[in-house]
């Protein structure tokens, strides 16, 4: 079983669907979940073997949309219950 990594991002609300569409277009490179729709805080889960690709994609996207508060985690459990709202 592959270990999973997670990255927490804050986007503009209008960009959540766009990022979801881009991730799906890359063959399901990662799975995006909305943590807080009002604050536009999302979590992207991905296989750790794909971290470099996710990092490159986020860097490229950050040149066209606002992406802030980037927080990388290795395990889902370490961040799911402690999210600040």
C-alpha positions in Angstrom: 0.0 0.0 0.0 1.3 3.5 -0.9 1.9 6.0 1.8 -0.2 9.1 1.3 0.8 12.7 1.7 -1.5 15.7 2.1 -1.2 19.4 1.4 -3.5 22.0 2.8 -4.1 25.1 0.7 -6.1 28.2 0.9 -7.5 29.3 -2.5 -10.0 31.8 -3.8 -13.4 30.1 -3.5 -14.0 30.5 -7.2 -10.8 28.4 -7.9 -11.7 25.2 -5.9 -13.6 23.7 -8.9 -10.7 24.7 -11.2 -8.1 23.0 -9.1 -10.3 19.9 -8.8 -10.7 19.9 -12.6 -6.9 20.2 -13.1 -6.2 17.3 -10.7 -8.7 15.1 -12.5 -7.2 16.0 -15.8 -3.8 14.7 -14.6 -5.2 11.2 -14.3 -6.3 11.6 -10.7 -2.9 12.8 -9.5 -4.5 13.7 -6.2 -7.9 13.9 -4.6 -9.1 17.3 -3.4 -11.4 17.7 -0.4 -12.9 21.0 0.9 -12.1 21.5 4.5 -13.8 24.9 4.8 -15.8 26.2 1.8 -16.2 29.7 3.3 -12.4 30.1 3.8 -11.7 28.1 0.6 -9.4 25.8 2.5 -8.8 22.5 0.8 -6.8 19.3 1.3 -5.2 17.4 -1.5 -4.4 13.8 -0.8 -1.8 12.1 -3.0 0.6 9.1 -3.1 3.9 10.2 -1.6 5.6 8.8 -4.8 3.8 11.7 -6.6 4.9 14.5 -4.3 7.3 16.1 -6.8 4.5 16.2 -9.4 2.0 17.7 -7.0 4.6 20.2 -5.9 5.3 21.2 -9.5 1.6 21.5 -10.3 1.0 23.7 -7.2 3.9 25.9 -8.2 2.6 26.2 -11.8 -1.0 26.9 -10.6 0.3 29.6 -8.1 1.4 31.6 -11.1 -2.2 31.8 -12.4 -4.4 31.7 -9.2 -3.9 32.7 -5.6 -2.7 29.9 -3.4 -1.7 30.6 0.2 -1.0 28.8 3.5 0.6 25.8 1.9 1.1 23.1 4.6 2.5 19.7 3.7 1.7 16.7 5.9 2.6 13.0 5.6 -0.4 11.5 7.4 -4.0 12.5 7.2 -4.6 11.8 10.9 -2.0 14.5 12.0 -4.1 17.3 10.5 -7.7 16.3 10.2 -8.8 17.0 13.7 -6.6 20.0 14.4 -7.6 22.2 11.5 -8.1 25.8 12.5 -11.2 27.5 11.2 
